[in-house]
Amino acid sequence: MRGLLAAQDVFDKAGVTPDQAATARFIVEGWDIRGFTGKVPETELAICTVWDEADQAAVLACCAGWAADKVPNSADLELVREPQRFSFTSEEEKSERLFQTADAGILEKMCEEGYFNEGGPEDEVVFLLDDWDFEGLTEEQRRLYDERIYPLMRIWFFEHERFEEEYTRLRAEWARGLPPDNRQLSLFAA
């Protein structure tokens, strides 16, 4: 998702749609294949690099922090039949949208790093959500997700530097059987 947002930002700044950029690129490549003969496609020449710039922005956004030899040359952007336009009115909304689209990946990453493997009821819920299937959860399991797992996912995403401390503190509270903090759902709003 980060890559698509970065690519869309390039298109927005250039003032062209992805379709216009791809079409311009196609026309200029055709002109090149014909040996640069015929009328110069000036309009298309002016925007033909936007597609490549968007592709590289997507690569940089998706692969930030990767070793240089692991970063692909291209994001392999493609036009889709019914393109979805991403727009946000603020950084807060943009961050929230990124969180909403990344939530399954966040939970997976947390598990890969060794969290939620202590045998508690919330650990069972995380295991059941391996396929991100909320339909299979009981009402109690859904409550555990809402009260315990989801707030930790928000901390992981928005305040990662605090995650370890909060995870340890909350796990200790849960183990002692302390009642859930009803304020927890709104504590870490972006």
N, CA, C and O of each residue as an XYZ file, in Angstrom:
760
protein
N       0.814     -1.186      0.000
C       0.000      0.000      0.000
C       0.867      1.263      0.000
O       0.545      2.254     -0.656
N       1.983      1.206      0.758
C       2.869      2.373      0.799
C       3.338      2.730     -0.607
O       3.429      3.904     -0.965
N       3.633      1.705     -1.393
C       4.104      1.945     -2.747
C       3.057      2.617     -3.615
O       3.369      3.536     -4.372
N       1.819      2.164     -3.507
C       0.750      2.781     -4.291
C       0.522      4.224     -3.886
O       0.285      5.088     -4.730
N       0.595      4.476     -2.589
C       0.415      5.850     -2.116
C       1.544      6.750     -2.610
O       1.302      7.889     -3.010
N       2.769      6.247     -2.583
C       3.901      7.035     -3.070
C       3.774      7.300     -4.567
O       4.050      8.407     -5.031
N       3.355      6.287     -5.321
C       3.166      6.458     -6.760
C       2.060      7.477     -7.034
O       2.215      8.349     -7.888
N       0.953      7.367     -6.316
C      -0.147      8.304     -6.519
C       0.279      9.729     -6.201
O      -0.166     10.671     -6.857
N       1.135      9.894     -5.203
C       1.644     11.217     -4.851
C       2.427     11.818     -6.028
O       2.307     13.012     -6.303
N       3.216     11.008     -6.714
C       3.963     11.478     -7.890
C       2.984     11.912     -8.981
O       3.152     12.978     -9.574
N       1.966     11.095     -9.250
C       0.977     11.459    -10.266
C       0.269     12.763     -9.889
O       0.062     13.634    -10.733
N      -0.098     12.885     -8.612
C      -0.789     14.092     -8.157
C       0.078     15.334     -8.344
O      -0.383     16.363     -8.840
N       1.337     15.218     -7.939
C       2.241     16.378     -8.065
C       2.478     16.757     -9.520
O       2.659     17.934     -9.832
N       2.478     15.777    -10.406
C       2.666     16.045    -11.836
C       1.373     16.525    -12.494
O       1.394     17.053    -13.606
N       0.263     16.340    -11.807
C      -1.027     16.769    -12.352
C      -1.554     15.880    -13.463
O      -2.288     16.340    -14.338
N      -1.178     14.596    -13.429
C      -1.662     13.645    -14.435
C      -2.204     12.404    -13.740
O      -1.845     12.104    -12.601
N      -3.060     11.701    -14.431
C      -3.577     10.443    -13.903
C      -2.598      9.324    -14.263
O      -1.787      9.488    -15.174
N      -2.660      8.204    -13.569
C      -1.820      7.068    -13.972
C      -2.075      6.663    -15.423
O      -1.142      6.310    -16.145
N      -3.331      6.713    -15.846
C      -3.666      6.352    -17.224
C      -3.008      7.303    -18.224
O      -2.478      6.855    -19.240
N      -3.035      8.598    -17.950
C      -2.393      9.570    -18.838
C      -0.884      9.321    -18.917
O      -0.299      9.376    -19.999
N      -0.257      9.046    -17.766
C       1.188      8.814    -17.742
C       1.551      7.548    -18.512
O       2.516      7.542    -19.277
N       0.782      6.476    -18.314
C       1.071      5.219    -19.010
C       0.843      5.366    -20.516
O       1.612      4.841    -21.321
N      -0.203      6.073    -20.882
C      -0.494      6.289    -22.300
C       0.619      7.113    -22.949
O       1.059      6.805    -24.056
N       1.067      8.148    -22.266
C       2.163      8.968    -22.791
C       3.418      8.128    -22.964
O       4.120      8.247    -23.969
N       3.691      7.296    -22.003
C       4.870      6.420    -22.084
C       4.753      5.495    -23.302
O       5.725      5.306    -24.034
N       3.580      4.929    -23.513
C       3.319      4.030    -24.641
C       3.527      4.760    -25.977
O       4.169      4.229    -26.883
N       2.992      5.952    -26.089
C       3.099      6.724    -27.337
C       4.560      7.072    -27.627
O       5.010      6.949    -28.767
N       5.302      7.506    -26.605
C       6.709      7.861    -26.807
C       7.533      6.627    -27.158
O       8.427      6.705    -28.001
N       7.247      5.492    -26.525
C       7.963      4.259    -26.879
C       7.673      3.858    -28.324
O       8.569      3.401    -29.033
N       6.431      4.027    -28.760
C       6.077      3.737    -30.156
C       6.823      4.645    -31.119
O       7.297      4.194    -32.162
N       6.929      5.908    -30.777
C       7.659      6.875    -31.591
C       9.134      6.467    -31.671
O       9.756      6.572    -32.728
N       9.690      5.997    -30.535
C      11.070      5.517    -30.478
C      11.245      4.291    -31.388
O      12.203      4.217    -32.157
N      10.324      3.343    -31.297
C      10.403      2.110    -32.095
C      10.369      2.438    -33.592
O      11.017      1.765    -34.394
N       9.613      3.470    -33.960
C       9.523      3.877    -35.372
C      10.744      4.697    -35.800
O      10.773      5.215    -36.916
N      11.736      4.821    -34.943
C      12.949      5.555    -35.287
C      12.810      7.057    -35.149
O      13.502      7.806    -35.838
N      11.937      7.507    -34.281
C      11.700      8.930    -34.027
C      11.241      9.659    -35.285
O      11.554     10.833    -35.484
N      10.499      8.953    -36.127
C       9.971      9.572    -37.339
C       8.549     10.043    -37.084
O       7.878      9.586    -36.159
N       8.113     10.956    -37.918
C       6.758     11.468    -37.776
C       6.712     12.635    -36.807
O       7.735     13.138    -36.343
N       5.499     13.038    -36.523
C       5.279     14.183    -35.646
C       5.770     13.875    -34.224
O       5.513     12.800    -33.681
N       6.466     14.822    -33.651
C       6.967     14.677    -32.281
C       5.774     14.771    -31.323
O       5.043     15.761    -31.336
N       5.581     13.744    -30.497
C       4.461     13.785    -29.544
C       4.825     14.646    -28.327
O       5.118     14.131    -27.249
N       4.799     15.979    -28.530
C       5.293     16.909    -27.514
C       4.549     16.798    -26.187
O       5.176     16.810    -25.128
N       3.245     16.692    -26.230
C       2.466     16.586    -24.995
C       2.877     15.340    -24.216
O       3.075     15.383    -23.001
N       2.997     14.246    -24.934
C       3.367     12.990    -24.293
C       4.811     13.002    -23.799
O       5.119     12.442    -22.747
N       5.707     13.653    -24.578
C       7.100     13.757    -24.142
C       7.207     14.479    -22.801
O       8.054     14.155    -21.969
N       6.339     15.454    -22.613
C       6.386     16.248    -21.387
C       6.022     15.432    -20.144
O       6.460     15.755    -19.039
N       5.226     14.380    -20.322
C       4.793     13.621    -19.132
C       5.189     12.144    -19.152
O       4.826     11.397    -18.244
N       5.925     11.721    -20.169
C       6.206     10.284    -20.286
C       7.068      9.745    -19.156
O       7.022      8.545    -18.884
N       7.841     10.571    -18.498
C       8.700     10.077    -17.414
C       7.954      9.951    -16.088
O       8.474      9.365    -15.139
N       6.747     10.493    -16.016
C       5.995     10.452    -14.759
C       5.732      9.007    -14.326
O       5.794      8.690    -13.139
N       5.438      8.132    -15.297
C       5.185      6.731    -14.953
C       6.424      6.114    -14.282
O       6.315      5.424    -13.268
N       7.597      6.374    -14.865
C       8.839      5.831    -14.299
C       9.129      6.435    -12.924
O       9.587      5.737    -12.020
N       8.865      7.715    -12.772
C       9.084      8.371    -11.476
C       8.156      7.773    -10.415
O       8.569      7.558     -9.276
N       6.916      7.510    -10.791
C       5.956      6.904     -9.857
C       6.401      5.487     -9.487
O       6.293      5.075     -8.332
N       6.894      4.758    -10.468
C       7.379      3.401    -10.226
C       8.544      3.424     -9.225
O       8.581      2.623     -8.292
N       9.475      4.332     -9.424
C      10.622      4.416     -8.517
C      10.209      4.894     -7.128
O      10.778      4.451     -6.130
N       9.233      5.787     -7.051
C       8.730      6.228     -5.745
C       8.099      5.053     -5.002
O       8.248      4.929     -3.786
N       7.404      4.202     -5.727
C       6.798      3.008     -5.116
C       7.881      2.069     -4.589
O       7.758      1.532     -3.488
N       8.934      1.874     -5.366
C      10.036      1.012     -4.930
C      10.663      1.570     -3.659
O      10.872      0.838     -2.691
N      10.961      2.868     -3.663
C      11.602      3.480     -2.500
C      10.721      3.406     -1.252
O      11.218      3.172     -0.150
N       9.422      3.603     -1.427
C       8.507      3.551     -0.284
C       8.401      2.137      0.281
O       8.388      1.952      1.498
N       8.326      1.162     -0.585
C       8.165     -0.228     -0.141
C       9.449     -0.820      0.419
O       9.404     -1.685      1.294
N      10.568     -0.371     -0.068
C      11.840     -1.018      0.263
C      12.738     -0.156      1.140
O      13.938     -0.416      1.241
N      12.178      0.853      1.766
C      12.976      1.715      2.638
C      13.643      0.872      3.720
O      12.995      0.063      4.385
N      14.933      1.074      3.881
C      15.670      0.342      4.900
C      16.205     -1.004      4.447
O      16.895     -1.673      5.216
N      15.911     -1.420      3.232
C      16.395     -2.709      2.721
C      17.852     -2.566      2.279
O      18.313     -1.473      1.950
N      18.546     -3.663      2.278
C      19.894     -3.689      1.720
C      19.788     -3.392      0.230
O      18.864     -3.867     -0.431
N      20.724     -2.611     -0.306
C      20.660     -2.166     -1.696
C      20.551     -3.324     -2.682
O      19.880     -3.204     -3.707
N      21.207     -4.444     -2.381
C      21.161     -5.571     -3.317
C      19.827     -6.313     -3.301
O      19.580     -7.162     -4.158
N      18.968     -5.999     -2.336
C      17.645     -6.639     -2.247
C      16.538     -5.792     -2.877
O      15.428     -6.281     -3.088
N      16.834     -4.529     -3.175
C      15.814     -3.629     -3.720
C      15.636     -3.909     -5.210
O      16.606     -3.875     -5.967
N      14.393     -4.189     -5.638
C      14.164     -4.454     -7.065
C      14.316     -3.176     -7.893
O      14.221     -2.069     -7.363
N      14.551     -3.339     -9.178
C      14.689     -2.189    -10.080
C      13.353     -1.514    -10.358
O      13.307     -0.328    -10.687
N      12.273     -2.264    -10.227
C      10.965     -1.744    -10.580
C       9.907     -2.289     -9.629
O      10.030     -3.392     -9.097
N       8.868     -1.489     -9.431
C       7.715     -1.944     -8.657
C       6.737     -2.693     -9.553
O       5.765     -3.274     -9.070
N       6.993     -2.679    -10.844
C       6.109     -3.315    -11.824
C       4.669     -2.821    -11.689
O       3.722     -3.605    -11.625
N       4.538     -1.502    -11.649
C       3.196     -0.928    -11.588
C       2.396     -1.356    -12.803
O       2.944     -1.515    -13.894
N       1.114     -1.540    -12.614
C       0.215     -1.900    -13.703
C      -1.054     -1.075    -13.597
O      -1.502     -0.724    -12.506
N      -1.614     -0.778    -14.744
C      -2.936     -0.149    -14.745
C      -3.970     -1.240    -14.524
O      -3.830     -2.354    -15.027
N      -5.001     -0.912    -13.771
C      -6.089     -1.857    -13.560
C      -7.335     -1.321    -14.247
O      -7.436     -0.139    -14.575
N      -8.265     -2.220    -14.450
C      -9.469     -1.857    -15.192
C     -10.256     -0.736    -14.514
O     -10.691      0.209    -15.173
N     -10.435     -0.841    -13.216
C     -11.151      0.187    -12.474
C     -10.206      0.756    -11.424
O     -10.198      0.306    -10.278
N      -9.405      1.752    -11.820
C      -8.415      2.266    -10.883
C      -9.056      2.888     -9.642
O     -10.125      3.496     -9.701
N      -8.371      2.717     -8.534
C      -8.825      3.310     -7.286
C      -7.966      4.531     -7.024
O      -6.738      4.447     -7.058
N      -8.580      5.630     -6.773
C      -7.851      6.871     -6.532
C      -7.711      7.038     -5.034
O      -8.696      6.996     -4.299
N      -6.509      7.223     -4.598
C      -6.254      7.436     -3.186
C      -6.126      8.927     -2.948
O      -5.365      9.609     -3.635
N      -6.858      9.427     -1.987
C      -6.693     10.834     -1.629
C      -6.955     10.973     -0.144
O      -7.796     10.281      0.431
N      -6.230     11.866      0.447
C      -6.343     12.108      1.877
C      -6.359     13.610      2.085
O      -5.803     14.375      1.296
N      -6.997     14.007      3.147
C      -7.031     15.437      3.414
C      -6.003     15.835      4.461
O      -5.747     17.024      4.651
N      -5.411     14.865      5.141
C      -4.415     15.220      6.145
C      -3.457     14.056      6.351
O      -3.737     12.923      5.957
N      -2.329     14.354      6.972
C      -1.363     13.307      7.300
C      -1.975     12.295      8.266
O      -1.675     11.103      8.196
N      -2.828     12.770      9.162
C      -3.469     11.872     10.126
C      -4.334     10.841      9.408
O      -4.280      9.651      9.721
N      -5.127     11.298      8.449
C      -5.964     10.371      7.688
C      -5.112      9.428      6.852
O      -5.444      8.252      6.704
N      -4.012      9.942      6.304
C      -3.120      9.111      5.512
C      -2.523      8.010      6.380
O      -2.477      6.851      5.967
N      -2.066      8.361      7.577
C      -1.504      7.378      8.499
C      -2.553      6.360      8.913
O      -2.267      5.164      8.983
N      -3.752      6.821      9.184
C      -4.828      5.911      9.582
C      -5.155      4.944      8.452
O      -5.373      3.758      8.698
N      -5.192      5.432      7.230
C      -5.479      4.566      6.082
C      -4.367      3.527      5.910
O      -4.647      2.364      5.619
N      -3.125      3.936      6.085
C      -2.015      2.996      6.013
C      -2.157      1.919      7.075
O      -1.917      0.741      6.809
N      -2.550      2.325      8.284
C      -2.744      1.346      9.353
C      -3.854      0.372      8.983
O      -3.690     -0.839      9.132
N      -4.968      0.883      8.507
C      -6.106      0.030      8.175
C      -5.753     -0.991      7.093
O      -6.239     -2.121      7.124
N      -4.919     -0.601      6.151
C      -4.574     -1.528      5.084
C      -3.442     -2.465      5.459
O      -3.215     -3.471      4.786
N      -2.734     -2.144      6.521
C      -1.581     -2.962      6.910
C      -1.864     -3.855      8.108
O      -0.988     -4.618      8.516
N      -3.065     -3.785      8.689
C      -3.293     -4.444      9.980
C      -3.013     -5.939      9.989
O      -2.451     -6.437     10.965
N      -3.373     -6.666      8.962
C      -3.080     -8.110      8.936
C      -1.571     -8.338      8.905
O      -1.062     -9.243      9.566
N      -0.872     -7.529      8.148
C       0.582     -7.640      8.083
C       1.248     -7.278      9.400
O       2.276     -7.854      9.758
N       0.672     -6.334     10.118
C       1.220     -5.941     11.415
C       1.143     -7.121     12.371
O       2.122     -7.441     13.046
N      -0.002     -7.761     12.431
C      -0.175     -8.898     13.329
C       0.777    -10.033     12.953
O       1.355    -10.681     13.826
N       0.935    -10.266     11.669
C       1.853    -11.306     11.205
C       3.290    -10.990     11.622
O       4.020    -11.870     12.077
N       3.685     -9.735     11.463
C       5.046     -9.317     11.819
C       5.270     -9.460     13.323
O       6.340     -9.891     13.752
N       4.275     -9.105     14.118
C       4.385     -9.243     15.570
C       4.622    -10.708     15.940
O       5.453    -11.014     16.795
N       3.894    -11.596     15.296
C       4.048    -13.031     15.567
C       5.423    -13.526     15.122
O       6.058    -14.313     15.823
N       5.882    -13.066     13.962
C       7.203    -13.461     13.482
C       8.305    -13.056     14.459
O       9.328    -13.731     14.565
N       8.091    -11.959     15.165
C       9.092    -11.475     16.112
C       8.909    -12.075     17.504
O       9.573    -11.658     18.453
N       8.013    -13.051     17.626
C       7.893    -13.798     18.874
C       6.833    -13.327     19.845
O       6.801    -13.794     20.983
N       5.983    -12.438     19.445
C       4.915    -11.975     20.330
C       3.681    -12.875     20.156
O       3.513    -13.536     19.132
N       2.839    -12.879     21.173
C       1.599    -13.656     21.184
C       1.854    -15.160     21.052
O       1.169    -15.847     20.295
N       2.821    -15.653     21.776
C       3.092    -17.099     21.769
C       3.235    -17.644     23.188
O       4.000    -18.576     23.437
N       2.484    -17.043     24.115
C       2.635    -17.405     25.526
C       1.504    -18.288     26.044
O       1.461    -18.595     27.236
N       0.598    -18.695     25.178
C      -0.455    -19.611     25.582
C      -1.678    -18.975     26.224
O      -2.540    -19.684     26.744
N      -1.768    -17.654     26.198
C      -2.934    -16.979     26.775
C      -4.095    -16.977     25.803
O      -3.937    -17.349     24.640
N      -5.267    -16.558     26.272
C      -6.440    -16.548     25.382
C      -6.265    -15.620     24.183
O      -6.755    -15.916     23.094
N      -5.573    -14.502     24.376
C      -5.338    -13.603     23.241
C      -4.399    -14.241     22.213
O      -4.497    -13.966     21.017
N      -3.478    -15.105     22.694
C      -2.585    -15.807     21.775
C      -3.375    -16.765     20.877
O      -3.067    -16.925     19.696
N      -4.389    -17.389     21.453
C      -5.252    -18.277     20.671
C      -6.002    -17.486     19.603
O      -6.156    -17.953     18.474
N      -6.467    -16.290     19.960
C      -7.169    -15.448     18.993
C      -6.233    -15.078     17.840
O      -6.622    -15.128     16.673
N      -5.002    -14.710     18.177
C      -4.029    -14.372     17.134
C      -3.800    -15.574     16.222
O      -3.730    -15.427     15.002
N      -3.684    -16.753     16.809
C      -3.510    -17.965     16.014
C      -4.710    -18.174     15.084
O      -4.537    -18.514     13.914
N      -5.920    -17.972     15.602
C      -7.126    -18.147     14.789
C      -7.205    -17.115     13.665
O      -7.832    -17.360     12.634
N      -6.566    -15.963     13.869
C      -6.600    -14.903     12.858
C      -5.481    -15.031     11.835
O      -5.210    -14.094     11.084
N      -4.844    -16.169     11.804
C      -3.765    -16.382     10.841
C      -4.230    -16.099      9.421
O      -3.460    -15.577      8.615
N      -5.467    -16.431      9.102
C      -6.029    -16.162      7.775
C      -6.886    -14.901      7.759
O      -7.583    -14.626      6.783
N      -6.829    -14.135      8.854
C      -7.564    -12.873      8.986
C      -9.066    -13.092      8.779
O      -9.743    -12.320      8.100
N      -9.564    -14.188      9.397
C     -10.969    -14.565      9.261
C     -11.695    -14.279     10.572
O     -11.657    -15.086     11.501
N     -12.350    -13.134     10.639
C     -13.058    -12.741     11.857
C     -14.365    -13.514     12.036
O     -14.899    -13.587     13.143
N     -14.876    -14.086     10.953
C     -16.138    -14.822     11.027
C     -16.034    -16.025     11.961
O     -17.018    -16.412     12.591
N     -14.845    -16.616     12.049
C     -14.662    -17.799     12.885
C     -14.481    -17.500     14.361
O     -14.398    -18.432     15.161
N     -14.415    -16.240     14.749
C     -14.214    -15.884     16.153
C     -15.529    -15.880     16.916
O     -16.570    -15.476     16.398
N     -15.457    -16.339     18.159
C     -16.616    -16.235     19.039
C     -16.719    -14.782     19.503
O     -15.817    -13.980     19.265
N     -17.813    -14.458     20.159
C     -17.988    -13.099     20.674
C     -16.892    -12.765     21.687
O     -16.372    -11.649     21.693
N     -16.543    -13.716     22.533
C     -15.485    -13.504     23.527
C     -14.135    -13.306     22.840
O     -13.352    -12.457     23.266
N     -13.851    -14.064     21.799
C     -12.589    -13.909     21.077
C     -12.526    -12.564     20.358
O     -11.470    -11.935     20.288
N     -13.651    -12.138     19.833
C     -13.692    -10.813     19.185
C     -13.440     -9.710     20.213
O     -12.758     -8.726     19.928
N     -14.006     -9.890     21.422
C     -13.774     -8.917     22.491
C     -12.292     -8.860     22.850
O     -11.735     -7.778     23.037
N     -11.654    -10.032     22.944
C     -10.214    -10.062     23.236
C      -9.415     -9.345     22.148
O      -8.461     -8.625     22.442
N      -9.807     -9.544     20.909
C      -9.128     -8.846     19.817
C      -9.287     -7.338     19.984
O      -8.307     -6.595     19.928
N     -10.518     -6.893     20.187
C     -10.794     -5.457     20.294
C     -10.098     -4.816     21.496
O      -9.579     -3.704     21.392
N     -10.085     -5.513     22.634
C      -9.562     -4.928     23.871
C      -8.061     -5.119     24.065
O      -7.421     -4.291     24.712
N      -7.494     -6.174     23.528
C      -6.099     -6.482     23.815
C      -5.186     -6.435     22.592
O      -4.115     -5.828     22.631
N      -5.606     -7.064     21.531
C      -4.719     -7.201     20.372
C      -4.694     -5.923     19.538
O      -3.622     -5.414     19.211
N      -5.860     -5.409     19.198
C      -5.947     -4.224     18.336
C      -5.189     -3.019     18.916
O      -4.451     -2.366     18.177
N      -5.344     -2.702     20.210
C      -4.574     -1.568     20.743
C      -3.060     -1.775     20.633
O      -2.320     -0.823     20.381
N      -2.605     -3.003     20.819
C      -1.173     -3.270     20.670
C      -0.729     -3.127     19.214
O       0.392     -2.698     18.943
N      -1.592     -3.481     18.299
C      -1.264     -3.305     16.879
C      -1.110     -1.823     16.554
O      -0.231     -1.436     15.783
N      -1.972     -0.997     17.148
C      -1.875      0.452     16.919
C      -0.568      0.999     17.488
O       0.077      1.842     16.865
N      -0.180      0.526     18.659
C       1.088      0.971     19.243
C       2.239      0.530     18.344
O       3.157      1.305     18.074
N       2.186     -0.712     17.886
C       3.225     -1.242     17.001
C       3.398     -0.332     15.767
O       4.518     -0.037     15.351
N       2.284      0.093     15.207
C       2.310      0.866     13.971
C       2.648      2.338     14.194
O       3.486      2.896     13.485
N       1.995      2.973     15.184
C       2.134      4.411     15.356
C       3.244      4.822     16.327
O       3.836      5.891     16.178
N       3.524      3.978     17.315
C       4.513      4.324     18.340
C       5.410      3.121     18.614
O       5.527      2.669     19.753
N       6.025      2.620     17.584
C       6.764      1.360     17.671
C       7.815      1.363     18.782
O       8.072      0.326     19.394
N       8.414      2.505     19.042
C       9.450      2.569     20.075
C       8.899      2.251     21.469
O       9.665      1.896     22.365
N       7.607      2.371     21.660
C       6.969      2.077     22.953
C       6.416      0.661     23.024
O       5.972      0.227     24.087
N       6.434     -0.060     21.920
C       5.720     -1.328     21.861
C       6.189     -2.333     22.900
O       5.363     -2.880     23.632
N       7.470     -2.591     22.986
C       7.993     -3.626     23.890
C       7.551     -3.361     25.334
O       7.105     -4.271     26.032
N       7.679     -2.123     25.765
C       7.286     -1.749     27.125
C       5.784     -1.978     27.353
O       5.386     -2.547     28.369
N       4.966     -1.536     26.410
C       3.511     -1.690     26.549
C       3.093     -3.154     26.483
O       2.228     -3.593     27.242
N       3.704     -3.903     25.580
C       3.379     -5.323     25.457
C       3.670     -6.039     26.781
O       2.834     -6.791     27.282
N       4.841     -5.805     27.334
C       5.235     -6.449     28.591
C       4.298     -6.046     29.725
O       3.867     -6.890     30.510
N       3.986     -4.761     29.808
C       3.096     -4.262     30.871
C       1.699     -4.873     30.752
O       1.132     -5.349     31.736
N       1.155     -4.851     29.537
C      -0.198     -5.376     29.350
C      -0.258     -6.881     29.571
O      -1.215     -7.375     30.169
N       0.743     -7.620     29.101
C       0.751     -9.073     29.328
C       0.772     -9.381     30.816
O       0.116    -10.322     31.262
N       1.516     -8.604     31.588
C       1.562     -8.810     33.038
C       0.187     -8.539     33.657
O      -0.260     -9.279     34.533
N      -0.474     -7.484     33.201
C      -1.831     -7.184     33.708
C      -2.792     -8.315     33.376
O      -3.573     -8.742     34.226
N      -2.736     -8.794     32.155
C      -3.643     -9.861     31.734
C      -3.390    -11.128     32.548
O      -4.333    -11.823     32.926
N      -2.135    -11.425     32.816
C      -1.788    -12.626     33.583
C      -2.298    -12.526     35.013
O      -2.665    -13.535     35.616
N      -2.322    -11.320     35.554
C      -2.821    -11.118     36.924
C      -4.342    -11.048     36.959
O      -4.939    -10.985     38.034
N      -4.963    -11.060     35.796
C      -6.427    -11.056     35.735
C      -7.050     -9.714     36.030
O      -8.198     -9.652     36.471
N      -6.316     -8.629     35.796
C      -6.887     -7.308     36.025
C      -8.001     -7.057     35.017
O      -7.921     -7.507     33.874
N      -9.039     -6.339     35.437
C     -10.134     -6.069     34.499
C      -9.637     -5.198     33.344
O      -8.713     -4.401     33.511
N     -10.262     -5.357     32.167
C      -9.831     -4.557     31.015
C     -10.043     -3.068     31.261
O     -10.999     -2.660     31.920
N      -9.146     -2.280     30.728
C      -9.248     -0.825     30.812
C     -10.145     -0.374     29.669
O      -9.759     -0.456     28.502
N     -11.342      0.101     30.003
C     -12.306      0.489     28.973
C     -11.836      1.673     28.136
O     -12.376      1.927     27.059
N     -10.834      2.396     28.624
C     -10.312      3.522     27.859
C      -9.339      3.048     26.793
O      -8.953      3.824     25.919
N      -8.945      1.809     26.854
C      -7.879      1.292     26.015
C      -8.127      1.460     24.522
O      -7.178      1.706     23.777
N      -9.335      1.339     24.073
C      -9.618      1.394     22.637
C      -9.286      2.759     22.034
O      -8.963      2.842     20.849
N      -9.360      3.833     22.831
C      -9.093      5.150     22.268
C      -7.777      5.738     22.757
O      -7.462      6.884     22.435
N      -7.016      4.994     23.515
C      -5.759      5.522     24.051
C      -4.751      5.879     22.986
O      -4.034      6.870     23.122
N      -4.683      5.107     21.949
C      -3.605      5.264     20.993
C      -4.108      5.677     19.626
O      -3.576      5.247     18.602
N      -5.111      6.492     19.611
C      -5.633      6.965     18.315
C      -4.569      7.796     17.632
O      -3.851      8.565     18.271
N      -4.481      7.632     16.340
C      -3.475      8.389     15.567
C      -3.837      9.840     15.507
O      -3.113     10.632     14.903
